Amino acid sequence: MPAIVGADGIESDIPINLSGEEALKLKESADSLKKIIETIEL
């Protein structure tokens, strides 16, 4: 989600309106990224 970022990190969120389908696709995308991140060895 969009946010205002300062020197100390996120200062505030910028609200956006998503349709039901858009919200679902965003969640699916986030879930996919989380799975990929779990496989990365740092």
N, CA, C and O atoms as a GROMACS GRO file, in nm:
protein
  168
    1MET      N    1   0.083  -0.117   0.000
    1MET     CA    2   0.000   0.000   0.000
    1MET      C    3   0.089   0.125   0.000
    1MET      O    4   0.199   0.123   0.056
    2PRO      N    5   0.043   0.230  -0.061
    2PRO     CA    6   0.122   0.353  -0.063
    2PRO      C    7   0.140   0.410   0.077
    2PRO      O    8   0.050   0.401   0.161
    3ALA      N    9   0.256   0.467   0.101
    3ALA     CA   10   0.284   0.526   0.232
    3ALA      C   11   0.382   0.641   0.216
    3ALA      O   12   0.457   0.649   0.118
    4ILE      N   13   0.380   0.729   0.314
    4ILE     CA   14   0.478   0.836   0.321
    4ILE      C   15   0.592   0.784   0.409
    4ILE      O   16   0.571   0.745   0.524
    5VAL      N   17   0.713   0.784   0.352
    5VAL     CA   18   0.828   0.728   0.421
    5VAL      C   19   0.926   0.841   0.455
    5VAL      O   20   0.963   0.921   0.369
    6GLY      N   21   0.966   0.844   0.580
    6GLY     CA   22   1.063   0.943   0.627
    6GLY      C   23   1.191   0.874   0.671
    6GLY      O   24   1.210   0.755   0.647
    7ALA      N   25   1.278   0.948   0.734
    7ALA     CA   26   1.407   0.896   0.779
    7ALA      C   27   1.392   0.782   0.879
    7ALA      O   28   1.477   0.694   0.887
    8ASP      N   29   1.283   0.783   0.956
    8ASP     CA   30   1.261   0.680   1.058
    8ASP      C   31   1.166   0.570   1.011
    8ASP      O   32   1.121   0.489   1.093
    9GLY      N   33   1.135   0.566   0.883
    9GLY     CA   34   1.044   0.463   0.831
    9GLY      C   35   0.910   0.522   0.790
    9GLY      O   36   0.901   0.640   0.756
   10ILE      N   37   0.807   0.439   0.793
   10ILE     CA   38   0.674   0.481   0.749
   10ILE      C   39   0.617   0.583   0.846
   10ILE      O   40   0.608   0.558   0.967
   11GLU      N   41   0.579   0.700   0.793
   11GLU     CA   42   0.520   0.805   0.874
   11GLU      C   43   0.368   0.797   0.873
   11GLU      O   44   0.303   0.819   0.975
   12SER      N   45   0.311   0.766   0.756
   12SER     CA   46   0.166   0.750   0.748
   12SER      C   47   0.130   0.674   0.621
   12SER      O   48   0.205   0.674   0.523
   13ASP      N   49   0.014   0.612   0.625
   13ASP     CA   50  -0.038   0.540   0.508
   13ASP      C   51  -0.117   0.635   0.421
   13ASP      O   52  -0.173   0.734   0.468
   14ILE      N   53  -0.122   0.603   0.292
   14ILE     CA   54  -0.206   0.677   0.199
   14ILE      C   55  -0.318   0.582   0.158
   14ILE      O   56  -0.294   0.486   0.085
   15PRO      N   57  -0.441   0.608   0.204
   15PRO     CA   58  -0.550   0.515   0.174
   15PRO      C   59  -0.585   0.515   0.025
   15PRO      O   60  -0.585   0.619  -0.040
   16ILE      N   61  -0.615   0.396  -0.027
   16ILE     CA   62  -0.662   0.383  -0.164
   16ILE      C   63  -0.786   0.295  -0.163
   16ILE      O   64  -0.803   0.210  -0.076
   17ASN      N   65  -0.871   0.318  -0.260
   17ASN     CA   66  -0.993   0.238  -0.272
   17ASN      C   67  -0.972   0.131  -0.378
   17ASN      O   68  -0.940   0.161  -0.493
   18LEU      N   69  -0.989   0.005  -0.338
   18LEU     CA   70  -0.976  -0.107  -0.431
   18LEU      C   71  -1.110  -0.177  -0.443
   18LEU      O   72  -1.185  -0.189  -0.346
   19SER      N   73  -1.139  -0.224  -0.564
   19SER     CA   74  -1.259  -0.306  -0.582
   19SER      C   75  -1.232  -0.442  -0.516
   19SER      O   76  -1.118  -0.472  -0.480
   20GLY      N   77  -1.334  -0.521  -0.501
   20GLY     CA   78  -1.317  -0.654  -0.442
   20GLY      C   79  -1.216  -0.738  -0.518
   20GLY      O   80  -1.132  -0.805  -0.458
   21GLU      N   81  -1.223  -0.733  -0.651
   21GLU     CA   82  -1.131  -0.810  -0.734
   21GLU      C   83  -0.988  -0.758  -0.720
   21GLU      O   84  -0.893  -0.837  -0.713
   22GLU      N   85  -0.972  -0.626  -0.716
   22GLU     CA   86  -0.838  -0.569  -0.700
   22GLU      C   87  -0.777  -0.607  -0.565
   22GLU      O   88  -0.659  -0.640  -0.558
   23ALA      N   89  -0.856  -0.602  -0.459
   23ALA     CA   90  -0.808  -0.640  -0.326
   23ALA      C   91  -0.766  -0.786  -0.324
   23ALA      O   92  -0.664  -0.821  -0.264
   24LEU      N   93  -0.844  -0.872  -0.389
   24LEU     CA   94  -0.810  -1.014  -0.395
   24LEU      C   95  -0.679  -1.036  -0.470
   24LEU      O   96  -0.593  -1.111  -0.424
   25LYS      N   97  -0.663  -0.970  -0.583
   25LYS     CA   98  -0.539  -0.983  -0.661
   25LYS      C   99  -0.419  -0.931  -0.583
   25LYS      O  100  -0.311  -0.989  -0.591
   26LEU      N  101  -0.436  -0.822  -0.509
   26LEU     CA  102  -0.327  -0.769  -0.427
   26LEU      C  103  -0.286  -0.869  -0.321
   26LEU      O  104  -0.167  -0.890  -0.298
   27LYS      N  105  -0.383  -0.931  -0.255
   27LYS     CA  106  -0.353  -1.031  -0.152
   27LYS      C  107  -0.284  -1.152  -0.213
   27LYS      O  108  -0.188  -1.203  -0.155
   28GLU      N  109  -0.330  -1.198  -0.328
   28GLU     CA  110  -0.266  -1.312  -0.395
   28GLU      C  111  -0.122  -1.279  -0.430
   28GLU      O  112  -0.033  -1.363  -0.416
   29SER      N  113  -0.098  -1.157  -0.477
   29SER     CA  114   0.037  -1.114  -0.511
   29SER      C  115   0.126  -1.112  -0.386
   29SER      O  116   0.240  -1.158  -0.390
   30ALA      N  117   0.074  -1.057  -0.278
   30ALA     CA  118   0.151  -1.052  -0.152
   30ALA      C  119   0.182  -1.193  -0.103
   30ALA      O  120   0.294  -1.219  -0.058
   31ASP      N  121   0.086  -1.283  -0.111
   31ASP     CA  122   0.109  -1.421  -0.068
   31ASP      C  123   0.218  -1.488  -0.152
   31ASP      O  124   0.302  -1.560  -0.099
   32SER      N  125   0.216  -1.462  -0.283
   32SER     CA  126   0.319  -1.519  -0.371
   32SER      C  127   0.457  -1.466  -0.334
   32SER      O  128   0.554  -1.542  -0.329
   33LEU      N  129   0.467  -1.336  -0.309
   33LEU     CA  130   0.595  -1.278  -0.271
   33LEU      C  131   0.645  -1.333  -0.138
   33LEU      O  132   0.765  -1.358  -0.123
   34LYS      N  133   0.556  -1.352  -0.043
   34LYS     CA  134   0.595  -1.408   0.087
   34LYS      C  135   0.655  -1.547   0.070
   34LYS      O  136   0.754  -1.580   0.135
   35LYS      N  137   0.594  -1.630  -0.016
   35LYS     CA  138   0.645  -1.765  -0.040
   35LYS      C  139   0.784  -1.761  -0.102
   35LYS      O  140   0.872  -1.839  -0.065
   36ILE      N  141   0.804  -1.669  -0.196
   36ILE     CA  142   0.935  -1.657  -0.260
   36ILE      C  143   1.039  -1.610  -0.160
   36ILE      O  144   1.151  -1.662  -0.157
   37ILE      N  145   1.004  -1.511  -0.078
   37ILE     CA  146   1.097  -1.458   0.022
   37ILE      C  147   1.139  -1.567   0.120
   37ILE      O  148   1.255  -1.571   0.162
   38GLU      N  149   1.047  -1.656   0.156
   38GLU     CA  150   1.079  -1.765   0.249
   38GLU      C  151   1.186  -1.859   0.192
   38GLU      O  152   1.258  -1.923   0.269
   39THR      N  153   1.197  -1.868   0.060
   39THR     CA  154   1.293  -1.960  -0.001
   39THR      C  155   1.432  -1.898  -0.017
   39THR      O  156   1.529  -1.970  -0.045
   40ILE      N  157   1.442  -1.767  -0.001
   40ILE     CA  158   1.571  -1.699  -0.018
   40ILE      C  159   1.656  -1.718   0.106
   40ILE      O  160   1.612  -1.693   0.218
   41GLU      N  161   1.779  -1.763   0.083
   41GLU     CA  162   1.872  -1.780   0.195
   41GLU      C  163   1.959  -1.655   0.204
   41GLU      O  164   2.033  -1.623   0.112
   42LEU      N  165   1.950  -1.588   0.316
   42LEU     CA  166   2.031  -1.467   0.335
   42LEU      C  167   2.138  -1.491   0.438
   42LEU      O  168   2.216  -1.400   0.468
   0.00000   0.00000   0.00000
